[in-house]
Amino acid sequence: GIRHILASPYHPQTNGKLERYHQSIKRDVNQIPYDVPGNLDVAIAGFVDYYNDRRYHKALGNVTPSDVLGGRREQILEKRKEVQTERYSDDECTIINSESSRYQLKVSINFPSHLG
């Protein structure tokens, strides 16, 4: 379930997840100036919808917060495993990491001719 946690006033470090969320909203919504407050409200509402219902979150296993709250996370992850196993088994393809650098990773995937 959801727990209500109180943070210390004027001490944002105790509420890091919410502060990170606020940074995400600011980064997304502040891309254009808003002359009318209603337009800003619409932009924020759109971001909240995207963040909760359509954006995959790495910390949640690449599902949406709505998936977690709706109890669909495990079902989605299990379905992904099934699809991945159906498409490629370990003996059917080889993944080769090469030319790794700080900013770039080159990956090659070799498939046998019957999958090509």
N, C-alpha and C positions, 0 to 999 in steps of 0.2 A: 503494500500500500504506500500511500504518500504520507510522509512525516512532515510536520511543521517545525522548522528549525529557526530560532531567533538568532540574529547576528548582533554583534556589538555595534552600537551607534557610532558613526563617524570612523569606522575601522573597516574599510572595504576588503582587507585581506582575509577577514573571517568569512566572507561571502564570495569566494572566488568564482564559483560557477555562475552566479548571477551577474557578477561584474564582467565575466567573459561573454555572457549572453548580451549584455548591454553594448559591449564593444562590437559584437557582430551586427546588432541593429544599427549602430551608428555608422559602421563601415558600409553597410548596404544602403541605408536610407539617405545618408548624407551625400550621395553622389550628385544630386541635383538640388538647387535651391527651391524652396517652397514659398510661394507668395501668399497662398491661402492656407490657413491652418487645417481646413478640411482635407486638403490634398496630402498633407503630412500624415493626418490620421489614417487615410486610405493606404498610404505607403507603409506605415507601421503595421496596420492590420494585414496587409498582403505579406509582409515579411514574417509575421508571427504564424500565419497560415502555412507558408512555405517551410519555415523552421520546424513546425510541429508535425505537419502532415506529409511533406514531400521530400525533405532533406534527410539523407541517410547520415547517421551519426556514428563515427568510428568507435567511440567509447561504448556504444550500445550494440556493437557487432554489425554495424552497417544496416540498421533498420531505423525507422523513424520513432520519435517519442510516442506518437499515436499508436504505433504497432506495439510498443512495450506496454503502454497503459491499457490497451485493448486486449492484452493477453495473447497477441499473435506472434511475438518474437520467436519463440521456440519452433512454432510451426513453419514460419518463413525460413529460418535457418536450416531446418531439416529438409524442406523442399529444395533449397539451394544445393544442399549436399547431394540429394538424389539426382538433380538435373546435372550437376557437375560430374557425378559418377557415370551417368548415362552417356554423356557427351565424350568424355575422355578418361580412359583408365590409365594408370601409371605406366603400363607396358606399351601403350599405343603412341605416346608422344614423349619427347625429350625437351626440357626447357634448359637453355644454356644462358647463363649470365656472363657477359663479357664487357670489357671496356667500361668498368665501373669507375665513376669519378664522384666528386662531391656533389655535383649538380645533375648528373645524368647517368642513367643506367641503360645499356643496350641489352635487350633480351631477344633471343631467337627461339622460335618454337619449331621443332622439326617433327613433321607428321609422316607416318608411313604412307606409301603410295596408295593403299586402299582407302585412306581417309581423305586424300587430296582432292 
